Amino acid sequence: MSLFKEVHERRKTRSVKWDLMEMLYELEDASDVLPLWVADMDFPAPPPVTAALKKRLEHPILGYTYIDEDVKKAIAGWQARRNDWHIEEQEIIFQSGVIPAMAAILQVFTNPGDAIVVTPPVYPPFFSIPQNQGRKVLFSELIENDGDYTLDFADLEDKFSKATFFIFCHPHNPGGRVWKEEEMKEILRLAEKHDVLIISDEIHSDLVLKPHKHIPLAKLAGKQAHRIFTCIAPTKTFNLAGIQASMMVVSDPKKRLRLENHAAAHGTGMMNAFAPVALKAAYEEGDAWLDELLDVLSSNMDYVIDNLGAELPAIKVHKPQSTYLMWLDCRGLGLEEKELMEKLLHDGKVALEPGTKYGESGNGFVRMNVACPRPFLEDAVARIIKALG
């Protein structure tokens, strides 16, 4: 599909990824720097989505908008079709994003000083949001073994015994790990034992590469489903971050009511005029586009492994099981993070994300976004080789 081959100029489109590099990376001029950092794709949204948005714009009035049952049916249908997860439409609560949803959940169900467990290296808001709310963050470091990450269940139980909530990155960002059924069952067992609630961030769940399969945590939970707040969104899947739409799936009606009351008290939960249009089109007509995207991502990852791995053997490059993010182990280069980033930015003219952004255990790693057309990726890999070779 040509959508995944054409390089689109994104500069001067108010793109965070392209237009804020000078500020974020402290560069005088980033016009010649390729961004492979923040997690949005350099691919157009699916044609059914853009067609639906264009049709909506044929009507010139963009007033207050609500979510109707057709949108909820589309979301539930997608989960049933893709993940064999059968949710009730009334279980779906809307938010502008997964991070605002997480923040709302923590505000409603925890108090200042409560302990929240996270498993670094992990997406930074998992620890920054609780910290900004005055909660205590307990770090249960993942065990890294030659690029693969596993949970330290002994340490996790110790942390659960002191905590109120666990924020579960499922699939894992930045490591790309797809958690196994037996691992999730152990998480559920420990959560029941220590009466811990769980936010399961499943925003990357549609981006699982073959032969791996995503299993929603709530699908396994049985009688423990009341503990789980599942956060999902079309934004990573279909490159719709600018639409700002996400969903919480909450099976416990009392917990849903508390979240709905919180939204009413804070004036949140309302969607913009484009969100329901994009949601419905993506979840009803996005399957074929996504299937092709996953093949493109897998091929791009293979290209990075074949070329970067061959030219820079000191860098360990592993193929993730999910996401479009590669977690490059640069520890073999013997460089401090500051020097590594300076070489990439100033010698290679590429912007990747430093590993310590995801916690101290990310030191020596960089995160690379490969969701881009092949010519762009080939240029980026050549620049990395030039900078670090």
Backbone hydrogen bonds, N-H to C=O, Kabsch-Sander energy under -0.5 kcal/mol:
donor,donor_aa,acceptor,acceptor_aa,energy
4,F,1,M,-1.8
5,K,2,S,-1.7
6,E,2,S,-2.1
8,H,6,E,-0.6
10,R,8,H,-0.6
13,T,10,R,-0.9
16,V,14,R,-0.5
19,D,15,S,-3.1
20,L,16,V,-1.0
24,L,20,L,-2.7
25,Y,21,M,-2.7
27,L,22,E,-1.9
33,V,30,A,-1.8
34,L,349,K,-2.5
36,L,34,L,-0.6
36,L,351,A,-2.9
40,D,38,V,-2.0
42,D,371,A,-2.7
49,V,46,P,-1.1
50,T,46,P,-2.0
51,A,47,P,-2.7
52,A,48,P,-1.8
53,L,49,V,-2.3
54,K,50,T,-2.3
55,K,51,A,-2.2
56,R,52,A,-2.1
57,L,53,L,-1.9
58,E,55,K,-1.2
59,H,56,R,-1.5
62,L,60,P,-0.6
65,T,271,M,-0.6
68,D,66,Y,-0.5
71,V,68,D,-0.7
72,K,68,D,-1.4
73,K,69,E,-2.6
74,A,70,D,-1.8
75,I,71,V,-2.1
76,A,72,K,-2.7
77,G,73,K,-2.6
78,W,74,A,-2.0
79,Q,75,I,-2.1
80,A,76,A,-2.1
81,R,77,G,-2.4
82,R,78,W,-3.1
83,N,79,Q,-1.8
84,D,80,A,-0.8
85,W,79,Q,-1.9
86,H,84,D,-0.6
87,I,85,W,-0.8
91,E,88,E,-1.8
92,I,89,E,-1.4
93,I,248,M,-2.8
95,Q,246,S,-2.3
101,A,97,G,-1.9
102,M,98,V,-2.8
103,A,99,I,-2.7
104,A,100,P,-2.3
105,I,101,A,-2.5
106,L,102,M,-2.4
107,Q,103,A,-2.2
108,V,104,A,-2.2
109,F,105,I,-2.4
110,T,106,L,-1.5
113,G,134,G,-2.0
114,D,111,N,-2.5
116,I,136,K,-3.0
117,V,165,F,-2.7
118,V,138,L,-2.3
122,V,358,Y,-2.2
123,Y,173,N,-1.2
126,F,123,Y,-2.3
127,F,124,P,-1.7
128,S,124,P,-2.4
129,I,125,P,-1.9
131,Q,127,F,-1.8
132,N,128,S,-2.6
133,Q,129,I,-1.1
133,Q,130,P,-0.5
134,G,131,Q,-1.6
135,R,130,P,-2.8
136,K,114,D,-2.9
138,L,116,I,-3.0
138,L,136,K,-0.5
139,F,137,V,-0.5
140,S,118,V,-2.9
140,S,138,L,-0.6
141,E,139,F,-0.8
142,L,120,P,-2.7
143,I,150,T,-3.0
144,E,142,L,-0.6
145,N,148,D,-2.9
148,D,145,N,-1.5
150,T,143,I,-2.1
153,F,151,L,-1.1
156,L,152,D,-2.9
157,E,153,F,-2.4
158,D,154,A,-1.7
159,K,155,D,-2.3
160,F,156,L,-2.8
161,S,157,E,-2.0
162,K,159,K,-1.6
163,A,160,F,-1.4
164,T,115,A,-2.9
165,F,115,A,-1.4
166,F,197,L,-2.1
167,I,117,V,-2.5
168,F,166,F,-0.7
168,F,199,I,-3.2
169,C,167,I,-0.5
170,H,168,F,-0.8
170,H,201,D,-2.2
172,H,177,R,-2.7
176,G,172,H,-2.1
179,W,177,R,-0.6
184,M,180,K,-2.2
185,K,181,E,-2.3
186,E,182,E,-1.5
187,I,183,E,-1.9
188,L,184,M,-2.4
189,R,185,K,-2.1
190,L,186,E,-2.4
191,A,187,I,-2.4
192,E,188,L,-2.2
193,K,189,R,-2.3
194,H,190,L,-2.2
195,D,191,A,-0.6
195,D,192,E,-0.6
196,V,191,A,-2.3
197,L,164,T,-2.5
198,I,227,R,-2.7
199,I,166,F,-2.5
200,S,198,I,-0.7
200,S,229,F,-2.3
201,D,168,F,-2.5
201,D,199,I,-0.8
202,E,200,S,-1.0
202,E,231,C,-2.6
205,S,202,E,-1.7
207,L,204,H,-1.7
209,L,321,Q,-2.3
212,H,209,L,-1.8
219,K,216,P,-0.6
220,L,216,P,-0.9
220,L,217,L,-1.0
221,A,217,L,-0.7
222,G,218,A,-0.5
224,Q,221,A,-2.5
225,A,222,G,-1.7
227,R,224,Q,-2.2
228,I,225,A,-1.6
229,F,198,I,-2.7
230,T,228,I,-0.6
230,T,249,V,-2.0
231,C,200,S,-2.6
231,C,229,F,-0.5
232,I,230,T,-0.5
232,I,247,M,-2.6
238,F,234,P,-2.6
239,N,235,T,-0.5
239,N,236,K,-0.5
240,L,235,T,-1.9
241,A,235,T,-0.6
243,I,240,L,-2.0
244,Q,240,L,-0.7
244,Q,241,A,-0.9
246,S,95,Q,-2.4
247,M,232,I,-3.0
248,M,93,I,-3.3
249,V,230,T,-2.8
250,V,91,E,-2.7
250,V,248,M,-0.6
251,S,228,I,-0.5
256,R,252,D,-2.2
257,L,253,P,-2.3
258,R,254,K,-1.7
259,L,255,K,-2.0
260,E,256,R,-2.7
261,N,257,L,-2.5
262,H,258,R,-1.9
263,A,259,L,-2.3
264,A,260,E,-2.1
265,A,261,N,-2.2
266,H,262,H,-1.6
267,G,263,A,-0.9
268,T,263,A,-2.1
271,M,65,T,-0.5
275,A,272,N,-0.7
278,A,274,F,-2.6
279,L,275,A,-3.0
280,K,276,P,-2.2
281,A,277,V,-2.0
282,A,278,A,-2.6
283,Y,279,L,-2.5
284,E,280,K,-1.7
285,E,281,A,-2.4
286,G,282,A,-1.5
290,L,286,G,-2.4
291,D,287,D,-2.7
292,E,288,A,-2.0
293,L,289,W,-2.4
294,L,290,L,-2.6
295,D,291,D,-1.3
296,V,292,E,-2.1
297,L,293,L,-2.9
298,S,294,L,-2.2
299,S,295,D,-2.2
300,N,296,V,-2.6
301,M,297,L,-2.4
302,D,298,S,-2.1
303,Y,299,S,-2.0
304,V,300,N,-2.1
305,I,301,M,-2.5
306,D,302,D,-2.8
307,N,303,Y,-2.3
308,L,304,V,-2.0
309,G,304,V,-1.0
309,G,305,I,-0.8
311,E,307,N,-2.2
312,L,308,L,-2.5
315,I,312,L,-2.2
316,K,314,A,-0.6
316,K,329,D,-2.3
317,V,315,I,-0.6
318,H,316,K,-0.6
321,Q,176,G,-1.5
322,S,176,G,-0.6
323,T,207,L,-2.0
326,M,368,M,-3.3
328,L,326,M,-0.8
328,L,366,V,-2.6
329,D,316,K,-2.2
330,C,328,L,-1.0
330,C,364,G,-2.4
332,G,314,A,-0.6
333,L,330,C,-1.9
334,G,331,R,-1.4
340,L,336,E,-2.6
341,M,337,E,-2.8
342,E,338,K,-2.1
343,K,339,E,-2.3
344,L,340,L,-2.1
345,L,341,M,-2.8
346,H,342,E,-2.9
347,D,342,E,-0.7
347,D,343,K,-1.4
348,G,343,K,-2.1
349,K,344,L,-0.5
350,V,344,L,-2.3
351,A,34,L,-2.9
352,L,350,V,-0.7
353,E,367,R,-2.1
355,G,365,F,-2.1
357,K,354,P,-1.5
358,Y,355,G,-2.0
359,G,356,T,-1.6
362,G,359,G,-2.3
363,N,360,E,-1.8
365,F,362,G,-2.1
366,V,328,L,-1.7
367,R,353,E,-2.3
368,M,326,M,-3.0
369,N,36,L,-2.0
370,V,324,Y,-2.5
370,V,368,M,-0.6
372,C,370,V,-1.9
377,L,373,P,-2.1
378,E,374,R,-3.0
379,D,375,P,-1.9
380,A,376,F,-2.3
381,V,377,L,-2.8
382,A,378,E,-2.1
383,R,379,D,-2.0
384,I,380,A,-2.2
385,I,381,V,-2.4
386,K,382,A,-2.1
387,A,383,R,-2.4
388,L,384,I,-2.4
389,G,385,I,-1.8
